[in-house]
Amino acid sequence: MQRMQRIAIILCVSCGLAAVLSGCSTLAPSYTRPAAPVPASWQRDDAASDGAAAGLEQRGVAEIAWQEFYRDPRLREVIGLGLAHNRDMRVAALNVERAQAQYQIQWAGLVPGVDANGSAGFQRQPADFAGAGGVRDIHQYTVGLGVTSYELDLFGRVRSLKDQALEQYLATEQAQLSARISLIAQIAAGYLTLAADRELLHLAQETLQAQQESYQLIQRRFEVGASSELDLRQAQTQVESARVDVARFTTQATQDEDSLNLLVGIQVPAELQPQGLTGQVTPLEDITPGLASDVLLKRPDILQAENMLKGYNANIGAARAAYFPRITLAGALGSGSNELSGLFSTGSGSWSFVPRIDLPIFDAGIRAAQLQIAEVDRDIAIAQYEKAIQTAFREVADGLAQRTNVERQLIAQQALCDATEKRYVLTRERYAKGVDSHLSVLDAQRSLYSAQQGVIGVRLTRLTNLVSLYKALGGGVKTGS
């Protein structure tokens, strides 16, 4: 019983010493967040600001749940399927688990490792070795507890490595959030693109049907001599052109569906797929950009770059600590006997205590080079952090610039479409009265078809711009209730 009490006391003292030493400071430089190398506010048009103010109240975009931003119920369900089944998201989650385990390994270096061991040895000595006693059999039994190679972290080397592992773990978590934001945006953009291409396909099919009816009418007029062969061939050209568009948009819609299935990770049910863009996809929620410094520093990719910077900063502490002595302790307390029954008898106890100190004297500049590498890695991380902020600022600035112009473009494109439609109606009436040629009708029809395609394209651009801007502002992390 006394021996077990001694063992417990030794373990308690060792663990207490480890706890005290783990609180020691490190030799790592004090961390200071680099200043953001971007303007404090966005350069944007007042019209964009006014339009944004008509949406949600002024709050960070990261606080807007993606279920709130994407108001279409089918799109929300497709995004939910993607978050559950996308393989890249699975890899990101596994990377977080791996980084967490790696951090646990480094953290364990601050606490003494205690091992229990037991052994039995059997040996026969020949007569020449045993002496007058002749051949002798030797049995040895030992049991014990020991602390193996525990480093006293007097200069923070182990703690610096632990801090670096922690920052890498946190960076991996931010990478997972960044991948989540990107996936949500990719699924939304793919869904909207599929909707637009299916609407373009539907428009091409309607145009083909109208062109075929017009061609049949011209063919009958040609047969009775009321129309020229030129009119007939022009109408035929329009029919074949519409067929080409039907085939092209059919291919695009099929490819869009395949891309969406790949992003989601499973086959998207037909009832969740969009059949068109106009009037079938619920508009997205409006957003306000906020201030650059408030928004960008909260983006997961920016936080990831900062965590990596902190990790390299901590690594400098480990490189500096390498210049100082390393003290390691090893000790054991146990019992041994020639008989198994005598392991815990009086006089069978044993102990050992082996402190060791390693003092660097000459290493041909290895430690200096390692410290230089650590400092250069830190400087590289600073540059990467600043570039990440600049890239994020550009993404938002470009999105805001496009947002202003795409609203104006949509108004102009819709006005063009309305005017072209009126022109087409008037031209048909003039042709029916014999005032205009059929060529004028075909030209007006082509212009209307092109204008209708333009409206669909600009609407898609407007929606994808909102998706990109929501992503660039850090939206998509928060989940609604």
PyMOL commands that set and color helices and strands:
alter all, ss='L'
color gray80, all
select helices_A, chain A and resi 2-22+46-53+61-63+66-69+73-85+87-108+127-133+157-223+229-264+270-272+292-296+300-321+340-342+366-432+438-472
alter helices_A, ss='H'
color red, helices_A
select strands_A, chain A and resi 114-125+136-152+326-337+349-353+356-358
alter strands_A, ss='S'
color yellow, strands_A
deselect
rebuild
show_as cartoon
